Amino acid sequence: MNNDLHKGSLGGSLVADSAGAVQSVAGKLCSNSPALDSVVLDSVVLDNPSLDNPVTVRPVTTSDQQAWGHFVNTHPRAGVFHDWRWLPLLEQVFGHTNRSLIAWEGDEVVGVLPLMEVRTLLFGHNLVSLPFCQWAGTLARDQSAETALRKAAITLAGSLRVSHLEWRNTEPSASGLPTQSELYVCFRKAISSDNETNLKGIPRKQRAMIRKGIANGLIATDCSAEAFHTLYADNVHRHGTPCAPLSFFQAIHSAFANDCEFLMVQDSDGTPLSGVLTLYWRDEVFPFYAGDTPQARHRAANDFKYWEVMRRGAARGCSVFNYGRSKRGTGSFDFKRNWGFEPEPLHYEYWMAQGEALPALNPSNPKFRLMIETWRRLPRPVVNFLGPRLIRGLG
C-alpha cells in the first residue's frame, strides 16, 4: 500500500516570498473567502490573540499517522471516515492524491481534515472530504482550529485551480458557504445487547419480514470479498450505476481487518441472495456497502440480512446501529425509515471557483437519466470492465 502521503503537498503549491503575495493569490482564486493571515513555507499559520500559540495548518506526512490517530480516537465527534487508513487506501485503489491537512497548536494536534484531490476527464477536478466515504469533513477541537483548516483548504483549492471543494459534514457549519442539506441523510439508532429488545424495537411489518426470512430457512454466513463483489456488481448494474472495483473491497478488508466483515445470505439450497460489507467503529456497527439478487426481496433476504448485522453488532458490544447514507425520495430511504430509523440530514458544504455551479454528481440529476438507462442495457462484462474506470470521479 502506498504510504507516500506527502506527494504533491500543499507546500509545493503555496511557497511564497511573503504573506502578502499568498493573500493576493488567495484573493484572486478564492474571491469568496477571507485571505490567510500568514503563510510560512509548507504551513499555514493563523494567529489567535486568545492563545499562547497560533494554530498552524500543514499537509500531512507519514510521520503524522500516530498523532492523527490519537486525535481521532479521542475526539467525541469522530467518525469512521476520519480514520487514517482511508488515506493510503484511496490513493492506492483510485489513484487520487492525498491533500489532507492537520492543525497543530504547539505540539498538540487540534484538528484534521481528510482531503483527496480527484482529477478525471469526465467529471472534472475537485477536492473532496472524502470520496467514496459518506461523510468526513473537518474534525477540530474548537472553532479556531476549524476556521484555520477551512481557510487552508480554500487556499489550497485556489492554488490547485479545482472547480470545487466539498466537505461532507454530519453537522451544519457556520461558514456561510453554500450547503446541500436536503439531499442526503444518515440513519442511526441505539441498540441493546439483548436481541429480543432490538427485535421489538423494529416496526411490526419489518419484524414480520425478518421472521419470514427465518421461516424460509435463510442462512447467513461469512464470505469472501470476491463473493460479495459479485452480488454488489449485479445490484448496481440493475440500478444503472458503475461498480467500484473488487480491489476497493479487498483493500478495505486488508486495512480494517477484524473491524470489517463480508456477510452473505443464502437460500436454504445455498443460492446466494444478498450480501453486505460491515464496518465496526467504536460503539457502532455500520453496514457500508450492500448488494442483492432480484430474488432477495421475495425471500425477505434483505431484512434478514440487516437483522443478522444488528445481531452481530450487539454481540460485539455495539450500542449504535448506523444504517448509513441514503438520498431522500429513494427506495433505500424508505426501507430504512420502515425499520424505525429517523433521518438525520448530512450537510455537504462547498467552495466553488468563480463561475462554477453547485455540483450535482448523483443519479437523481436528470441529465444522467439517459446514461443510467443505457448502462442498465449494457452486457455485464462491459460494465464490469468500464465501471471501475468511470467511478473514480463519482465516489
Secondary structure as GFF3:
##gff-version 3
##sequence-region A 1 395
A	DSSP	alpha_helix	10	14	.	.	.	ID=ss1
A	DSSP	alpha_helix	19	29	.	.	.	ID=ss2
A	DSSP	beta_strand	38	40	.	.	.	ID=ss3
A	DSSP	beta_strand	43	46	.	.	.	ID=ss4
A	DSSP	beta_strand	55	59	.	.	.	ID=ss5
A	DSSP	three_ten_helix	62	64	.	.	.	ID=ss6
A	DSSP	alpha_helix	65	74	.	.	.	ID=ss7
A	DSSP	three_ten_helix	80	82	.	.	.	ID=ss8
A	DSSP	alpha_helix	86	94	.	.	.	ID=ss9
A	DSSP	beta_strand	97	98	.	.	.	ID=ss10
A	DSSP	beta_strand	101	105	.	.	.	ID=ss11
A	DSSP	beta_strand	108	113	.	.	.	ID=ss12
A	DSSP	beta_strand	116	120	.	.	.	ID=ss13
A	DSSP	beta_strand	124	129	.	.	.	ID=ss14
A	DSSP	beta_strand	139	140	.	.	.	ID=ss15
A	DSSP	alpha_helix	143	160	.	.	.	ID=ss16
A	DSSP	beta_strand	164	169	.	.	.	ID=ss17
A	DSSP	beta_strand	179	180	.	.	.	ID=ss18
A	DSSP	beta_strand	184	190	.	.	.	ID=ss19
A	DSSP	alpha_helix	195	200	.	.	.	ID=ss20
A	DSSP	alpha_helix	204	215	.	.	.	ID=ss21
A	DSSP	beta_strand	219	222	.	.	.	ID=ss22
A	DSSP	alpha_helix	225	238	.	.	.	ID=ss23
A	DSSP	alpha_helix	246	256	.	.	.	ID=ss24
A	DSSP	three_ten_helix	257	259	.	.	.	ID=ss25
A	DSSP	beta_strand	260	266	.	.	.	ID=ss26
A	DSSP	beta_strand	272	281	.	.	.	ID=ss27
A	DSSP	beta_strand	284	292	.	.	.	ID=ss28
A	DSSP	alpha_helix	301	315	.	.	.	ID=ss29
A	DSSP	beta_strand	320	327	.	.	.	ID=ss30
A	DSSP	alpha_helix	331	338	.	.	.	ID=ss31
A	DSSP	beta_strand	343	345	.	.	.	ID=ss32
A	DSSP	beta_strand	347	352	.	.	.	ID=ss33
A	DSSP	three_ten_helix	366	368	.	.	.	ID=ss34
A	DSSP	alpha_helix	369	377	.	.	.	ID=ss35
A	DSSP	alpha_helix	380	390	.	.	.	ID=ss36
A	DSSP	three_ten_helix	391	393	.	.	.	ID=ss37
###
